[in-house]
Each structure stands twice: as C-alpha cells, then as structure tokens.
C-alpha cells in the first residue's frame, strides 16, 4: 500500500522545525516575473538542463553489490533491492521513470522524497515518489526527524496530513545549509530565471506585432476618426500572419516606423547570456543545450567528460549514499553497497578505447574477456587469462643472455667432462 491508502499513527507535535516551506523560496523577481517550479520549466534552458540531468541519471545502470573476501565486488541480483532499483520500484513505475521523477524533484525543489513500504522484517517492498512541495520536515519532542505529507482533496483518502517516520522515507537532499534540507537551485537563482522568462515574453510580444511592430501614421490634414484608422491598420497589417503585406495608403497618409530592432536593443545577446547563466546554475556545458559557439570537434569530447565528472557525478554520489542509508538494513551495510555504473558515459572514441585496451592487456591489468565485456561482446574460451608483454625484463638482467655460452659450446664442454670420466 502507498501513502494514499495507509494512514500512519500521528506522533507528537514537533518543537524544532528544520525545514517546511522556507526551503522553497520562490516568488517575484526584479524582472517582474513570478518564478516557481512550473514557470521555470517553461523556459527552454531550464527544461533542457533538467531533462539532461534527469534522463542521464535515470538511464545509468543501477546495481546492488556485495564485497568479496578477496577484496573485489560482485553483483547480487538475488537481493530483493536489486529488482526494485534495477527494474521496478513499484507496480506503477519502471526504474527509469521513478529515478527520472525524483531527479526532477531534486533539481527543481532541492529535495526528493519517496515513501518506503516495508514488510514485517524491515525489508523494502516498494518505493513511491512524494511531491516535495507537500512535505514538511520537522523534529519531534524526542529530537527525531519526522516527515509530514500534506494530502489534497484530489488525492485518494481526501485532504489531510500523514506523518511518516524517518525509516519510512527515502530523502535525497540537495545543496543546503544544515545538511537536512536542500535548497532549490531555481529558487536560489530565481532572478536569473525571471530575467530569462521576461526576455522570452518580450521576444514573443515583439514578433507578434508583425514586420513593423511599432510606428505612426502621419497625415498633413485633420483626422476625424483616428481610432478607426488605427484599428483598420492593425487588422490589415498587425500580427505575424500579416507580415510582408504591401500597405496601400490614401490621402497623402505616411507610415513612419519607430520600433527598435532586437539587435539594437541587444535582445539576442541578452537571451544568449541568460542561456549561459542557467547552464551555469546546473553546471551543464553550453553545447549540451544548443549553444555551440565555444565548442569544436577538438574539445567537445572533453566537455562531455567534464559534464560527467563535475555535473553528474556529485548527484550520483548523493543518490548512492542516500539509497544505502535508507534502504539497506543495519546488518547489511558492512557487506553490501549500491552503485551506479558510469563507465558507458566515460568511454572515449573508438580508437582511444582500443589503445587503452592494448595497454591494459600488455601489462596484465585486464583479461581479453574483460575488454570484450566493456564492448558488449561475448566471452571467448581461454579469455580470462592475464598476460604480460614478453619482451620486457628486469634492468639487472639486461645483457645476461649475450654472456651465456651457445649450444655448441655447451656440447663441447659436456663431451670434455665425459672423456675425463672414462679415463
């Protein structure tokens, strides 16, 4: 059962609030635009950054491992958590959709929550995502963290609140000030997002005026009904659908444009600057959201590797440690761990990979089958043997071979010894 069909017993009223609404400080901006999680996602740069990070993390292989006695690691597909994390955390979602949803929450609200359904022995049966905007994190009188989820009328069970214990909630916090509640990247940088929204709206309104968005009609004489003339002009030539129409003016009337082109108003430069501002918030390389000005064939691969190392990897570590802390039983934490596999994202070009495999094979670092598995190739017989290049030897042994007697010399020496023995 999920939170919408099960009501937990209410606990003591909290006395020390550590979170609640303040961690989501959305609101108005100097640009005059309200910024929240939904208006921010209407900005193309924010949508692209959130989508890239959420989809990339959701697509990474996620496995449960256990430590081997020899110091290595091995997958543990028989563990109940393996299927939940790798395939299906609940009957309604795939692992990809579940992780993508939580990552979107994490990027917009700064926190991701999921209810943990356990059996009588404490093992995890299912995971259900919860909206961060409805969650209050507090402390009870005993000092323990509690999570209060506020339901609305449209939810199953009607409006009300449900208090969950710490062990019943998977909480992944983002960057914060107290280590308990993360702060929303969108809320912290709402001025930059608000300016981007304002620039987009300005551009839409600018071009909706057609080819001549601003101007005046001049006439030497007296105009008896200026409103009728203006409305007639607007209906005939206003809007993008009427752009480039040929205007016919009567009675000596003249049109004088007074609109400022977007280039002169630095409109396009402002939009490009805001695109880089938002990419900077999420630490996304600009080329991944469509800005290729500073990208080339020589550096784009390194920029992609920097994305994995500096943008994605910190989120991966947050996820791994939060999953291990909340989902593994106390007796399992010394033996098991949960790990995302980033090897596929860190792979270089084909020629670079082949040179790397060659070095690893010649120096006994990898077996042929290990190299083949990284390229999704089947194993081959006798492919699990470590090898080393035979033309290498110790420095002290250099030249020893040339000082050894030849075979003919050894045979003569043996014959001499045998002759002495027969005398």
Helices and strands as residue ranges (DSSP letters): E 16-17, G 20-23, H 37-41, H 44-59, E 61-67, E 73-75, H 80-86, H 95-109, E 111-118, E 124-130, G 132-134, E 135-139, E 145-151, E 160-165, G 166-168, E 169-173, H 185-188, H 190-208, E 215-218, H 226-237, G 240-242, E 254-257, H 267-282, G 286-289, H 300-306, I 307-312, H 313-327, E 336-341, H 343-346, H 350-362, H 368-374, G 395-397, H 400-403, H 407-422
